[in-house]
């Protein structure tokens, strides 16, 4: 993708899963990527596989200081930062009526506070460079309502939609764009483990009811990565403040 060539991108949570697919797609499109994860070994292995266009960084986004550290690491590695992907997140189950303050605070610290702090740190760097920038935040289709056992998770992703529109409105005149991908059901090793822990058999992803996935399968990380690359790139400019549904079915007007 020509709109990404030479750009330096920070992708949080990019050592595994969807984030890793994003890093791979961005490198293939000519970008340089700061690979982030909590596990230093996973980060190192991803960088080794994706090659010299990557640089490693580890850190827990539950720590407020990590956001600025990751942006600083991107600038230190590549001399600049042109884009941010707020991808890292957690999705622990929780039964409505049993939410604890600690559970709520932990989910929001990682899923909502960290993306805001990362965005603010990136915006400060964009302003110093005076060259604009692009922020893509990974939300969830659950932001519109959510499953009964994902109330707090769904709330955390819903808040990101307001954040994205607010950022776009606030810094648009500085040629800084912010858009969000509300991602639907996607297959990853983590999701596979979660589904099997809840009783699904191995290979469940190949037998998904059409009510949940009209194509008969759930999406793959590489498909999400392709959309991420477009919204990061100059090819999607000047569009900003958009909530884009990366899903197989219409969210509004769906009969089932």
N, C-alpha and C positions, 0 to 999 in steps of 0.2 A: 504494500500500500504506500504510494508515493507521499501521502500526507504525513507519514511517520518517520521517514528517512532522516536519520541523524538526531532524532529527538531523544531526550533523556527522561525516562519514565520511572516513577516509584510505584510499585504494585505491592500493597500490603497483603500478607497472607499468600505469598506466591511460591512457596516451596512445595506445596502439594495441591491437589484438587483443581478447582476451577482457576484459582490464581496461577497455578503452575502452567496451565494451558494458555492463560493470558500472556504470561512471560514468554512462552515459546512462540506464540503468534506475533507478539511485538518484535522480538528479535528477528524473526523471519521477515518482518516488514521493514527492517533496517533500523529499528530503534535500539537504544541502549537501556537496560533494565536493572534497577536496584531490586534484587530478590530479597524478600523479607519473610521471616518465619520465627517461631519461638525456638525451634530445635536447630542448633548450629549445624549439626551433621546433615540434616535434610536440606538446609540452605546451601551448604557447601556442595552437596551432591547435585542439586539442581543447577547451580552455577557451572559445575564441571561439565555437565551434560549439554547445557545451552551455549557454553563457550565464552570467549573473551568480551563479548558485548554485554556481559552481566557483571554485577558486583554484589557481594553478600552483605547482609545486615540481619542481626537477630535482636529480638526484644519483645517484651510483653506489653501489648497495647492497653492492658489494664492499668499500667503505670502512665500517668499523664505526660511524663517527660519523654516517652518513647516517640511520640509524634514528631517533635522538633528534631530529635536525634536522627530519625530516618530521613527527613528532608535534608538535614546537614550532611548525612552520609551520601546521599544522592549527588549533592553539589560537589562534595569532596571527591567522589569517584569519577564524575563526568564533567565537572566544571560548570554545571548548570542543571536546572530541572525545568522540563517543559510540560510535564503531565503527571497527574496523580490518579491512581485507581484505588479507591477505598473499597477493597475487596474483603479484607479479614472480617470474620464474624463468627459467632457461636449460635447454636440453636438448641439449647437444652429444653427438654419437655418440662411442663409445669401444669399442674391441675388447678383450674380456676377455683378460688376459695382457699387455696393453701399457699399462696404467694408470700414469701418472707421478704423483708426489706433487704436482706443480704443478697438474695437471689435476684431481685429486681435491680439493685445497684450494680451487681456484677454484669448482668446482661447489658444494661444501658451503658456501663463504662466502656465496654468493648464495641458494642454495635452502634452506639449513638455518639457518645462523647469522643471516642477516639477518631472517628471520621471527621468530626468538626475540628478537633485540634490538628489533625493532619491537613485539613483544608486550609485552616488559618496559617499554619506554618508554610504550606506551599504558596499561598497568596503573598505572604511576606517576601518569599524568594522571587516570585514572579514580578513583584513590584520593583525589587532591586534590579532585576534584569531589564525591566521596561520593555518586555517583548510578549506580554500576554501569557496565556497558559490554558490548559484544559484539565478539568476535574471530572472524573466519572465515578459515581458512587454506586455500589452494588446493593440494591434493595431486594425486595422479595414480593412476589405476588400476594403473599400473606399480609402485606401492608394494608390492603383494602379491607380485610376482615380477619382472616387467619383461622387455623384449626383450633379446636377447643383446648388442646394441650399445648398451644403455642401463643398464648395470650400476650405474655410479656415480650417474647420475640417479635410478634406481629406489631406491637406498640413501638418497639425500638426501630423497626423498619419504616413504620408510618411517619415517625418523626423525621426521618431522613428526607422524605419528600418535601416537607416544609423547609428543611435546611437547604436542599438543593435549589429550590425556587428562590429562597431568600438570598443565597450567595449569588445566583445568576443576576438577580435584580440589583444587588448592591455593587458588584464589580464589573458588570457588563461593559461599561464605558472604558474600562481599562483593558479591554480585549481578553478578559479572562472568562472562560465559559465553564458552566457547571451543568451536568446532565446526570440522570439516574436511570439505571436499568433495573426494573422490577422483574427479577428472574423467577421463572417457574421451576418445576420439579426437574432436577438435573442429577445425573448419575455420577457419583464419586465414590472413592473407597470409604470415606466417612459415612456417606449416605447409605451405602451398602451395609455397613456394620450396624447402623442405626435400625434399618429396616429388618435385618435378620434378628436383631435383639428384640424386636417387637413381634416376631413370629413368622416373618416371610421366609420362604425357602430360597436357597442359592439359585440364582438365575431369574429371580422375581422380576427383574427389570425388562425381561423379554416377554412378559405376560401381563402387561399393565392394561387394566380395563380402558376401553375407548372413552368412557366418561371422564377419566382422568387425563388421558393422552390420546387425542383423536388419531394420531399416527400409529398408535399401538405400541409406542416405546417412549421413554422419557428422554429428555435432551441430554446431550453430551457436553463435557467441558469445552471442547473445541468449538462447538457452535456458539456458546456464550462468548468465548474469546474473540470470535469474528465480529460480533456486535460491539464488543469493547473497543477493539482496534478502530472501528469506524467512528465511534463517538469521541475517541481521543484525538483522532486525526484531523488535519485541516480539511479533509473531504466532507466533514459534517458541519463545518463553519458556514455561516455565523450562528447556527442554531444553539440556543442555550435555555436553561430552565425547564427542560423537558423531562417528563417521566415516561420512559419507553418500556412497554411491556414485552419482555422476551419470553413469550408464552405461545402455546399452540392453539389456544382458543380465545375468543373475545371475552374480556373480563365483564363487560356490561352487555346484558341481553342474552346471556347464555341460558338455555332452557333447563339444563340439568347441572 
